[in-house]
């Protein structure tokens, strides 16, 4: 006996998938621009330089 799973827009799997994506988007926060990524990377590297290799 073969089991075939047919996904429909009204099924539980698409609804669950949409909820998972919504939760991921909520947790990840707003998207960052390239400028914001560069600024963040520079700030993190400056913090590491100030620590001078000391473990946190």
Beta strands, then each sheet from edge to edge (+ up, - down):
end
